[in-house]
Amino acid sequence: MSVIKQKIVDSAMRFFLEKGYLATSIQNIADDCGIAKGSLYNIFSSKEDLLIEVLMMQQRRMTEQIRNIRIDQTLSLKEVFIRETECQIGFFLDNSFIVQEVKKLTLPDGKIAPFLFRLRANLLNYNRESLLRVFGEGIEPNIWDLVMIYNGIMREFIFLFIFEKKSLIARDMAAFVVQCMEDMTTNMQVRTRPALLQSSDMSEYIQYGLKGEQVPDVTQISDLIQQVMSTIKELAITNSEKTELQEATCLLQEEIACEQPKLVLIRALMGLLEKENGLKDIIQQLDKLVMNTLKKELTFECNAKE
């Protein structure tokens, strides 16, 4: 990286942390570097490209730190995991503006959202490998549940640090999180629990994430429909009741796939299926997804007419 490019990236990183990404202008960074705005645009065509370069540099630093931790043969597997966790915490604290502005940064038509999808997919994969390496193949059946628990605990601590200004030490946070995961994995291996997240579901999510994409709504809807069908087979009800629910699910799937689906019919079928307690959670997810999809399609049609 050239001296001037490095200077721009360092300046951008400082401004993003102090003012936030959205409040920082290219002019701020150009003035700070003592160059013309046009000269900066010759190096980075947009502020989005500059942000991505900043995050990629930070990601490379984190990767290098983790690589050095892993090759240190004096460390136990647990200590390696603690230090890796500390590195991840440090990454998000050093880039706290991502956490603060993530909803505004992930606009569907921008360059940043695909980058953040890839970053998340890579971190999920990485955390899966770390958990398996430290705690063994015995946790494989529940691995994705454990990954989400691990990420969730870290996220809440990071939120406390960033938003509530709590005086937390990264090393202490990391050690606590890893100890929680050790206790949880031990418990899960003693008491076998059915996994909430299946490897098939997560592999699809990761696959799209690595391409910088979200799982398409139509794919998610199809997956949920199949989940409804599978769940109906396991319900403790009569065969005739199962048949009725299966027929309702088929009608729902057909209506959703129509070019002009009838909202009244969709609502009625959803209501029928939701009355069955074993299907309630899945149907609520499906309902939210279908309604959002129909809303997007309606908005697109209205914009097209204008």
C-alpha positions as CSV (number, residue, x, y, z in Angstrom):
1,M,0.0,0.0,0.0
2,S,1.4,3.4,-1.0
3,V,2.2,6.0,1.7
4,I,-0.7,8.3,0.7
5,K,-3.2,5.5,0.5
6,Q,-2.2,4.3,4.0
7,K,-2.5,7.9,5.2
8,I,-6.0,8.1,3.8
9,V,-7.0,4.7,5.4
10,D,-5.6,5.7,8.8
11,S,-7.4,9.1,8.7
12,A,-10.7,7.4,7.7
13,M,-10.4,4.9,10.5
14,R,-9.9,7.7,13.0
15,F,-12.8,9.8,11.7
16,F,-15.1,6.8,11.5
17,L,-14.4,6.0,15.2
18,E,-14.7,9.6,16.4
19,K,-17.6,10.8,14.3
20,G,-19.1,7.7,12.9
21,Y,-19.2,6.6,9.2
22,L,-22.3,8.5,8.2
23,A,-21.2,11.8,9.8
24,T,-17.8,11.6,8.2
25,S,-17.4,13.2,4.7
26,I,-14.7,12.6,2.1
27,Q,-13.8,16.3,2.5
28,N,-13.0,15.7,6.2
29,I,-10.6,13.0,5.3
30,A,-9.1,14.9,2.3
31,D,-8.5,18.0,4.5
32,D,-6.9,15.8,7.2
33,C,-4.5,14.3,4.7
34,G,-3.7,17.6,3.1
35,I,-4.9,16.5,-0.4
36,A,-7.6,17.6,-2.8
37,K,-10.9,15.8,-2.7
38,G,-10.4,14.8,-6.3
39,S,-7.1,13.3,-5.5
40,L,-8.7,11.1,-2.9
41,Y,-11.3,10.0,-5.4
42,N,-8.5,8.9,-7.7
43,I,-7.5,6.4,-5.1
44,F,-11.0,5.5,-3.6
45,S,-14.0,5.9,-6.0
46,S,-16.4,6.2,-3.1
47,K,-16.7,6.4,0.7
48,E,-18.1,2.9,0.6
49,D,-14.9,1.6,-1.0
50,L,-12.8,3.5,1.6
51,L,-14.8,1.9,4.4
52,I,-14.4,-1.6,2.9
53,E,-10.6,-1.0,2.7
54,V,-10.6,0.1,6.4
55,L,-12.5,-3.0,7.5
56,M,-10.4,-5.3,5.3
57,M,-7.2,-3.9,6.8
58,Q,-8.6,-4.5,10.3
59,Q,-9.7,-8.0,9.4
60,R,-6.2,-8.8,8.1
61,R,-4.7,-7.6,11.3
62,M,-7.1,-9.8,13.3
63,T,-6.4,-12.8,11.1
64,E,-2.6,-12.3,11.6
65,Q,-3.0,-12.0,15.3
66,I,-5.0,-15.2,15.4
67,R,-2.5,-17.0,13.2
68,N,0.3,-16.0,15.6
69,I,-1.8,-17.3,18.6
70,R,-2.4,-20.6,16.9
71,I,1.2,-21.4,16.1
72,D,2.3,-20.7,19.7
73,Q,2.7,-24.3,20.9
74,T,3.1,-23.2,24.6
75,L,-0.6,-22.4,24.8
76,S,-3.4,-24.8,25.7
77,L,-6.3,-25.2,23.4
78,K,-8.5,-23.3,25.9
79,E,-6.0,-20.5,26.2
80,V,-5.8,-20.2,22.4
81,F,-9.6,-19.9,22.2
82,I,-9.6,-17.3,24.9
83,R,-7.0,-15.2,23.0
84,E,-8.9,-15.7,19.7
85,T,-12.1,-14.5,21.4
86,E,-10.2,-11.5,22.8
87,C,-9.1,-10.7,19.2
88,Q,-12.7,-10.8,17.9
89,I,-13.9,-8.6,20.8
90,G,-11.0,-6.2,20.0
91,F,-12.0,-6.1,16.3
92,F,-15.6,-4.9,17.1
93,L,-14.5,-2.5,19.7
94,D,-11.9,-1.0,17.3
95,N,-14.7,-0.7,14.7
96,S,-17.5,0.2,17.1
97,F,-19.2,2.4,14.4
98,I,-20.2,-0.8,12.6
99,V,-22.2,-1.9,15.6
100,Q,-23.7,1.6,16.1
101,E,-24.7,2.2,12.4
102,V,-25.1,-1.4,11.1
103,K,-28.8,-0.9,10.1
104,K,-28.0,2.2,8.1
105,L,-24.9,0.7,6.6
106,T,-26.6,-2.4,5.2
107,L,-28.6,-0.8,2.4
108,P,-29.6,-3.5,-0.1
109,D,-28.3,-1.5,-3.1
110,G,-24.9,-0.6,-1.6
111,K,-21.5,-2.2,-1.5
112,I,-21.2,-2.4,2.2
113,A,-24.0,-5.0,2.9
114,P,-22.4,-7.7,0.8
115,F,-19.1,-7.2,2.5
116,L,-20.7,-7.4,6.0
117,F,-22.6,-10.6,4.9
118,R,-19.3,-12.2,3.9
119,L,-17.6,-11.0,7.1
120,R,-20.4,-12.5,9.2
121,A,-20.4,-15.8,7.3
122,N,-16.6,-16.1,7.7
123,L,-16.8,-15.4,11.4
124,L,-19.6,-18.0,11.9
125,N,-17.5,-20.6,10.0
126,Y,-14.4,-19.6,12.0
127,N,-16.2,-19.9,15.3
128,R,-17.7,-23.3,14.4
129,E,-14.2,-24.6,13.7
130,S,-12.8,-23.1,16.9
131,L,-15.5,-24.7,19.1
132,L,-15.0,-28.1,17.4
133,R,-11.2,-27.8,17.8
134,V,-11.4,-27.0,21.5
135,F,-14.3,-29.1,22.7
136,G,-14.2,-32.0,20.3
137,E,-16.5,-33.7,17.8
138,G,-18.9,-34.7,20.5
139,I,-20.6,-31.3,20.1
140,E,-21.1,-31.7,16.4
141,P,-24.9,-32.3,16.6
142,N,-25.4,-29.0,18.4
143,I,-22.6,-27.1,16.9
144,W,-24.6,-24.3,15.2
145,D,-26.7,-23.8,18.4
146,L,-23.4,-23.3,20.3
147,V,-22.0,-20.9,17.7
148,M,-25.1,-18.7,18.0
149,I,-24.9,-18.8,21.8
150,Y,-21.2,-17.9,21.7
151,N,-21.9,-15.0,19.3
152,G,-24.8,-13.9,21.4
153,I,-22.9,-13.7,24.6
154,M,-20.1,-11.8,22.9
155,R,-22.5,-9.4,21.2
156,E,-24.2,-8.5,24.5
157,F,-20.9,-7.7,26.2
158,I,-19.8,-5.6,23.3
159,F,-23.1,-3.7,23.3
160,L,-22.6,-3.0,27.0
161,F,-19.1,-1.7,26.4
162,I,-20.1,0.5,23.4
163,F,-23.6,1.7,24.3
164,E,-23.5,1.7,28.1
165,K,-19.8,2.6,28.4
166,K,-19.3,-0.2,30.9
167,S,-15.7,-0.6,32.1
168,L,-15.0,-4.1,30.9
169,I,-11.6,-5.7,30.2
170,A,-11.5,-7.6,26.9
171,R,-9.4,-10.4,28.4
172,D,-11.8,-10.9,31.2
173,M,-14.8,-10.9,28.8
174,A,-13.1,-13.5,26.6
175,A,-12.2,-15.8,29.5
176,F,-15.7,-15.6,30.9
177,V,-17.3,-16.3,27.5
178,V,-15.0,-19.3,26.9
179,Q,-15.7,-20.7,30.4
180,C,-19.4,-20.4,29.7
181,M,-19.0,-22.3,26.5
182,E,-17.0,-25.0,28.2
183,D,-19.7,-25.5,30.9
184,M,-22.4,-25.5,28.2
185,T,-20.6,-28.0,25.9
186,T,-20.1,-30.4,28.9
187,N,-23.7,-30.1,29.8
188,M,-24.9,-30.7,26.2
189,Q,-22.7,-33.9,25.8
190,V,-24.1,-35.3,29.1
191,R,-27.7,-34.4,28.3
192,T,-28.4,-35.0,24.6
193,R,-30.6,-32.3,23.2
194,P,-32.1,-32.1,19.7
195,A,-30.5,-29.3,17.7
196,L,-32.5,-26.1,17.0
197,L,-30.3,-25.2,14.0
198,Q,-29.7,-28.0,11.5
199,S,-26.4,-28.1,9.5
200,S,-28.4,-28.1,6.2
201,D,-30.1,-24.8,7.1
202,M,-26.9,-23.2,8.2
203,S,-24.8,-24.4,5.2
204,E,-27.3,-22.6,2.9
205,Y,-27.0,-19.4,5.0
206,I,-23.2,-19.6,5.0
207,Q,-23.1,-20.3,1.3
208,Y,-25.1,-17.2,0.4
209,G,-23.3,-15.1,3.0
210,L,-19.9,-16.0,1.5
211,K,-21.2,-14.7,-1.8
212,G,-22.2,-11.4,-0.1
213,E,-25.9,-12.3,-0.4
214,Q,-28.8,-13.0,1.9
215,V,-30.8,-16.2,1.5
216,P,-33.6,-15.2,-1.0
217,D,-37.1,-14.8,0.5
218,V,-38.5,-17.4,-1.9
219,T,-35.9,-19.9,-0.6
220,Q,-36.6,-19.2,3.0
221,I,-40.4,-19.5,2.4
222,S,-39.9,-22.8,0.6
223,D,-37.7,-24.1,3.5
224,L,-40.4,-23.1,6.1
225,I,-43.1,-24.8,4.0
226,Q,-41.1,-28.0,4.0
227,Q,-40.5,-27.6,7.8
228,V,-44.3,-27.3,8.3
229,M,-44.9,-30.5,6.3
230,S,-42.2,-32.4,8.2
231,T,-43.6,-31.2,11.6
232,I,-47.2,-32.2,10.7
233,K,-46.1,-35.8,10.3
234,E,-44.8,-35.8,13.9
235,L,-47.8,-34.2,15.5
236,A,-49.8,-36.2,18.0
237,I,-53.1,-35.9,16.1
238,T,-55.3,-38.2,14.1
239,N,-54.4,-39.1,10.5
240,S,-57.5,-37.2,9.2
241,E,-56.3,-34.0,11.0
242,K,-52.8,-34.4,9.6
243,T,-54.3,-34.7,6.1
244,E,-56.4,-31.6,6.6
245,L,-53.3,-29.6,7.7
246,Q,-51.2,-31.0,4.8
247,E,-53.9,-30.0,2.3
248,A,-54.0,-26.5,3.9
249,T,-50.2,-26.2,3.6
250,C,-50.3,-27.3,-0.1
251,L,-53.0,-24.7,-0.8
252,L,-51.0,-22.0,1.0
253,Q,-47.8,-22.9,-1.0
254,E,-49.8,-22.7,-4.3
255,E,-51.4,-19.4,-3.3
256,I,-48.1,-17.8,-2.3
257,A,-46.6,-18.8,-5.7
258,C,-49.4,-17.2,-7.7
259,E,-48.7,-14.1,-9.7
260,Q,-51.4,-12.2,-7.8
261,P,-51.9,-14.1,-4.5
262,K,-55.1,-13.5,-2.5
263,L,-54.1,-12.0,0.8
264,V,-57.4,-13.0,2.4
265,L,-56.9,-16.7,1.5
266,I,-53.3,-16.7,2.7
267,R,-54.4,-15.2,6.0
268,A,-57.2,-17.7,6.4
269,L,-54.8,-20.7,5.7
270,M,-52.2,-19.3,8.0
271,G,-54.8,-18.9,10.8
272,L,-55.9,-22.5,10.4
273,L,-52.4,-23.8,10.6
274,E,-51.4,-21.6,13.5
275,K,-54.2,-23.0,15.7
276,E,-52.1,-26.2,15.9
277,N,-49.6,-25.4,18.8
278,G,-46.9,-27.5,17.2
279,L,-47.0,-25.3,14.1
280,K,-47.4,-21.9,15.7
281,D,-43.8,-20.8,15.8
282,I,-43.1,-21.9,12.3
283,I,-46.2,-20.3,10.9
284,Q,-45.4,-17.0,12.7
285,Q,-42.0,-16.9,11.0
286,L,-43.6,-17.8,7.6
287,D,-46.3,-15.2,8.0
288,K,-43.8,-12.4,8.7
289,L,-41.7,-13.5,5.7
290,V,-44.6,-13.8,3.3
291,M,-46.1,-10.5,4.3
292,N,-42.7,-8.7,3.9
293,T,-42.3,-10.3,0.5
294,L,-45.8,-9.3,-0.7
295,K,-45.1,-5.8,0.6
296,K,-41.9,-5.5,-1.4
297,E,-43.7,-6.8,-4.5
298,L,-46.5,-4.2,-4.1
299,T,-44.0,-1.4,-3.6
300,F,-42.1,-2.5,-6.7
301,E,-45.3,-2.5,-8.8
302,C,-46.3,0.9,-7.5
303,N,-42.8,2.3,-8.4
304,A,-43.0,0.7,-11.8
305,K,-46.4,2.4,-12.5
306,E,-44.9,5.8,-11.5
